[in-house]
């Protein structure tokens, strides 16, 4: 009589162990998927960072090595600004009020820093008279 009871208990213990093993494997599968997701997220983050760096380098390359300007450079870059006004906007600096000049300088500044002056920007990095002298 004790033997069937013993077999039933052993069978229950086996079942319990197999269920626990299944739970452990399924939880390890979910943790492995989480780690795969984590790995994928890190890869994406790293790629985004790399792309951002590449974009920044391209942007700086566009500026042809010219320094980044601020609104404080209004007087330092006045020759280049005046030249840009005359050549691109067909406006003479002397005809502008100070408010208008500051407004146009903001546009010049933005284009300079964004590298949107094109190849002409290299010319603006040098004073006008030096360009004239080298051409002669």
CORGISUL-V822554 format. One record per backbone hydrogen bond with DSSP energy under -1.0 kcal/mol. CO is the residue of the C=O (numbers start at 1). NH is the residue of the N-H. E is the energy in kcal/mol with one decimal. If there is no record, write none. Layout:
# CORGISUL-V822554
co->CO nh->NH e->E
co->CO nh->NH e->E
This chain:
# CORGISUL-V822554
co->2 nh->6 e->-2.4
co->3 nh->7 e->-2.4
co->4 nh->8 e->-2.2
co->5 nh->9 e->-2.2
co->6 nh->10 e->-2.4
co->7 nh->11 e->-2.5
co->8 nh->12 e->-2.3
co->9 nh->13 e->-2.4
co->10 nh->14 e->-2.3
co->11 nh->15 e->-2.3
co->12 nh->16 e->-2.5
co->13 nh->17 e->-2.5
co->14 nh->18 e->-2.6
co->15 nh->19 e->-2.5
co->16 nh->20 e->-2.4
co->17 nh->21 e->-2.5
co->18 nh->22 e->-2.3
co->19 nh->23 e->-2.4
co->20 nh->24 e->-2.5
co->21 nh->25 e->-2.5
co->22 nh->26 e->-2.6
co->23 nh->27 e->-2.5
co->24 nh->28 e->-2.2
co->25 nh->29 e->-2.0
co->26 nh->30 e->-2.1
co->27 nh->31 e->-2.2
co->28 nh->32 e->-2.1
co->29 nh->33 e->-2.2
co->30 nh->34 e->-2.3
co->31 nh->35 e->-2.4
co->32 nh->36 e->-2.2
co->33 nh->37 e->-2.7
co->34 nh->38 e->-2.8
co->35 nh->39 e->-2.7
co->36 nh->40 e->-2.7
co->37 nh->41 e->-2.6
co->38 nh->42 e->-2.4
co->39 nh->43 e->-2.5
co->40 nh->44 e->-2.4
co->41 nh->45 e->-2.5
co->42 nh->46 e->-2.8
co->43 nh->47 e->-2.7
co->44 nh->48 e->-2.8
co->45 nh->49 e->-2.3
co->46 nh->50 e->-2.3
co->47 nh->51 e->-2.8
co->48 nh->52 e->-2.5
co->49 nh->53 e->-2.2
co->50 nh->54 e->-2.4
co->51 nh->55 e->-2.6
co->52 nh->56 e->-2.2
co->53 nh->57 e->-2.4
co->54 nh->58 e->-2.4
co->55 nh->59 e->-2.4
co->56 nh->60 e->-2.5
co->57 nh->61 e->-2.6
co->58 nh->62 e->-2.2
co->59 nh->63 e->-1.2
co->60 nh->65 e->-1.1
co->61 nh->64 e->-1.8
co->63 nh->66 e->-2.0
co->70 nh->73 e->-2.0
co->71 nh->74 e->-1.1
co->73 nh->77 e->-2.6
co->77 nh->81 e->-2.6
co->78 nh->82 e->-2.9
co->79 nh->83 e->-2.2
co->80 nh->84 e->-2.5
co->81 nh->85 e->-2.6
co->82 nh->86 e->-2.4
co->83 nh->87 e->-2.9
co->84 nh->88 e->-2.6
co->84 nh->89 e->-1.0
co->85 nh->91 e->-1.9
co->92 nh->95 e->-1.4
co->93 nh->96 e->-1.7
co->97 nh->101 e->-2.6
co->98 nh->102 e->-2.3
co->99 nh->103 e->-1.9
co->100 nh->104 e->-2.7
co->101 nh->105 e->-2.5
co->102 nh->106 e->-2.0
co->103 nh->107 e->-1.4
co->104 nh->108 e->-2.6
co->105 nh->109 e->-3.2
co->106 nh->110 e->-2.4
co->107 nh->111 e->-2.5
co->108 nh->112 e->-2.7
co->109 nh->113 e->-2.7
co->110 nh->114 e->-2.2
co->111 nh->116 e->-2.3
co->118 nh->121 e->-1.4
co->119 nh->122 e->-1.1
co->120 nh->124 e->-1.5
co->123 nh->126 e->-1.3
co->127 nh->131 e->-1.3
co->128 nh->132 e->-2.0
co->129 nh->133 e->-2.2
co->130 nh->134 e->-2.3
co->131 nh->135 e->-1.7
co->132 nh->136 e->-1.3
